[in-house]
Amino acid sequence: MSRIASVVRSDALPVPIFTPLVGGFAATITQTSPETFWRSAPAQAAALAETARLFGLDAITVGLDPAALAESAGAEVDWSTGRGVVTSGVPAADAERGLDPGATTVLDVALRLGQTLGGVTDVIGVVPGVATLARLVATESGADAAERLAARLVIEAARGYGEARVDALLVLDDAEGFAAAESAAVRRAERVLANTARFFDIPLLRSVPAGAGADAERIAPAQAALPADEPVTGVPSAVPVTPGAPVSVPAAWYTSAGELDPALPPELLHDLVGALRTDA
C-alpha cells in the first residue's frame, strides 16, 4: 500500500508524509529547459525522478500544469516561460474530440515514473478541475461546449493515470475554478472521477485553494484534501508548509503551500524535509 493510501486510511506512520507540489522546480533543479521538460516525456520523467531522489520526497506530482492537458486536446501553448500559457483555445472543429492517451506526455511520464520509482516514491497523477480546464479550452462553440470538452478530457486523463497505476489522483483547481465547480456538468464529472478512482483502487484527492474554507460536503467525493489552510471536516487533509518557514503544526501529512517556485533555493527544501523527519 502507498504512503498516501495509508494516510487516507488514517493508519499510523512512523514519520509524517511530505507531498510537495513539484512542477517546474524539477526542471530548474536538473537544468532542463522548460519547453523540453513539459514536452518530452523521457526528460520530464528523468527530472522528476532525480528531484525525488535528491530531496528524499515521499511523493511526486505529474501533470501539475493544466495547460498540458489543454495542449493535448489541440490548444496552442507557449512553455518558454516555465509555465504553460494558452495562446489559443481548442478550435471549434475539435470541440467534440477525445483525448488520445498514447499522445499525452503526462500519462507517459506517469507510466515511466511508476516503473522507476515504484515502492520508493508515490506518484500523484494531477488533473485540473473541469471548471478550471474549461477556461483554457474555451472556443467559439461557447461555454457549454468548453465544459463538456473539459469534462471529457479530465475523465479520460484520470483513466489514463489509473492504467499507469499511479498511487493517487489529485483534482487541482485554481481559486476561480474551485468557486465555479457547482454546475451539474461538473458534479457529474466528479462522480465519474470518484468511480474511476474506486475502479483502479487509488485515493482521490481534492485541492482546496487558500481561503476557500471547504468542508467534506464541498469537496465530495474526494477522500482527502490537499492543500488546505486548515483541516477539512470529515476527511484527512494535508497541512501546507513553506520551505524556509518553521514547521509548527504537528500532523501526519504535509504538502507545499502551492506549486514549488522554480527559483526556490534547493537548500530550503532540503531543510524542510529534514525538519519534518526530525520533528517526527
N, C-alpha and C positions, 0 to 999 in steps of 0.2 A: 504494500500500500504506500502511496506517495505521502510525503510530509504534509502537503496541502490537504489531502483527504483526511489525514489524522486530525488536523486542526478543526476541520469542518465537523468531524465526529466528536469533537471535544476530548479526544484522547490526550493524556498527559505526555508531554515531550520533555526530554532531558534538558534541552536548550530551546529558546524561542526560535521560530522560523522567521526568516527575513526574505521578503519577496519584493525587491525594488522594481520599479517600472523602468526597464532598461530599453532604450531605443538607440538614438544617435550617439549616446555616450560610448557605446561599444565600438562604433566606427572611429570615434576620436581616439580612444584608448589603444586601438590596434592600428592606427594610422591608415585607415581605409577611407577613401573618398566617399562623401555622402551618396553620390549617384551610384557608385559601384556597390556600396553597402545595400541600398534599397532595391537595386535591380538585378543583382547577381546572387542567386541562392547559395552557391558554394562560398562566396565571400562573406555574406551575412551570417551564415551558419558558423563559419570558422571564427568570425569576430565575436559572436555571442558566446560560443563555447570557450574561447580564450578569456573573455571577460568573466564568465562564471568561474573559471579555474583561478584566475589571478586574485579574485576577491572572495573566493570561497562562498559563493552565493547559493542559497537553498533553492532558488527558482529563477528562471529566465523567461522573459516575455517575448513573444513572436507576434508581429502584426500590430504593433502599438500605434502606428500612424494610419488613420482611416483612409488617407489618400491612396494607400497601397491597394486597397480593395476597390476604390473608385477607378483606379487606373486599370485594374484587371477587367473592368466592365466596359472600358472604352473611353473613360475621361482622360484628358491630357493633363499631365502632372509634371511640374518642374521640381527636381530634387536637389538642385545645385546649392540651395541654402542650408541643407541639412534637415529640413522638414519638407514634407510634400505640400506643394502649393498647386491646387487645382486651377488650371488656367482656362479650361473649357470642360463643361459637363458632358455627360453621355449624350451622343447625338440622338435625336428623336427616333430615328430609324432603328436604333439599338435599344430602345427603352423597354422592350419586352424580352431582351436576350437573357440568357442564363450565364452562370459562371462556369468556366472550364477549369476544374481543379488542377488539371495537369499543366495549365499555363500560368498558374498563380504562384508567384515567388514565395509568399509567406507560408503556403502549405508545404512547399518543397523544403523550406527551411525547417519547419516543424518536424518533418519526417527525418531530416538529416540529424537534427539535434536529438531526437529520440533515440536514434541509433548510436550517437556519440556519447550522450550524457545519461542514458538510461540507468536508473538505480543510483545515480550520484546527485544530479541536479534536476529538479522538476521542470517541466516545460509547460508554460501557460500560453495557450492559444488565445489571442485577443481579437474580438470582433467589435466594430463600432456599434453603438445603439442605432436602431433603424432611423430615428428622427435625426440623429447626428449625420448619418451617411446620406440621408435623403437630400440634405442641403448641398452636399458635394456633387451628387449625380444629377441635380435638377436640370431638366431640359425644358424646351418649349412645349413639351407634352403636358406640362402642368404639375402641380404639387402631388396630386393623387398618383399619377404615373411614377413620379420620382419615389414616392413612398413605397409603392408596390415593388419597384425595381430594387430599392434598398432592402426591403424585407426578404426578397428572394436571394439577393447576394449574401446577406448576413446568414441566412439559414443554410445555404449551400456551403459557405465557408466553414460554418460550425460542423457540418457533416464531414468536410474535408479534414478538419482538425481531429475529429473523432477517429477517422480512418488512419490518421497519422499517429494515433494513440498518445495524444497529449495528456498531461496529468491534471489539467483543469482548463475550463473555458471561462474567459472573462469578457463580460459585456461592458465596454468602456464608452461612456457618454461625456461630452463636454457639458458645461452648465446649461446652455441653451437647449441641447438635445434632451438632457435629463428632465428639464421642466416641461418639454413638449411631448414627452413619451406617454401621453394619456389617450391617444386615439385608439379606436377599435382595431385598426390595422396593426398598430404597434403591439397592442396587447395580444393579438393573435400570434404575431411573430414570436413574442416572448414565450408563449405557451409551447410553440413548436421547438424553440430553443431548449426549453426545460425537458421536453420529451427526448430531444436529441441527446442531451447530456445524460439522461437516465439510460437511454439505449446503449450508449458507449460506457456507462458506469464511471463518469467523471464528474467532479464537482462543478457546479455552475456558480460563478462569482459575478457580482454586480458592482460597478463603480458608483461611488456617491461623491459628487463634486463638493468642494468646500462650501460650507454654509447651507447645504441642501436640507439638512435635518430630516433625513428619511427614517421610517420605521420599517418593520418587517413587511407590512402590507404594501408599502410603497415600492419596495424593491423585489417583491414576489414576482416570479417564482424562484429567484436565486437562493442558493443555500448559504451564501456568505457575502459580506460587504468589503470592498477594497477600492480605494482607501476611504476612511471616514473620519470626520473631525472628532467624533465621539462614538462610543459603542452604539450599534443599532439594535433596538429592542427586538429580541427573539431570534437573532442569528449571530453566529460568530463573526467578528469583524476585526480587521487589521488596524493597528494604531499607526498613523502616519508619523514618520520621523524625518528630519532633515539632516543630511551629512554636515558635520561641523557644529551641530547643536547638541546639547546634552540630552540623553535619553532618560526621562524622568518617570514614565508611566510603566509599571510592570505589566507585562502582557505575554501571551503565548504566541502572538503573531504581530509582525511589524511589516510595514511597506514604506516606500518613499512617499513624500507629500507631493505627488505629481511625477511626471517623467523626469528622470535624471537629466540635469543640464549637461549637454555635450562638453561644456567648458569646465565642468566640475573638477577641481584638483583631485587626482587619484588618492592622495593620502587621506582626504576627508572621508571617502568611502571606506578605505582600509580601517580608519579609526572607528567608524560607526560599527562595522562588522565586529571589530574587536571588543567594543563596548557592550554590544548585545551578548556576545559569548561570555564575557567576563561577568556581567551582571547576573547572568543565569546561574 
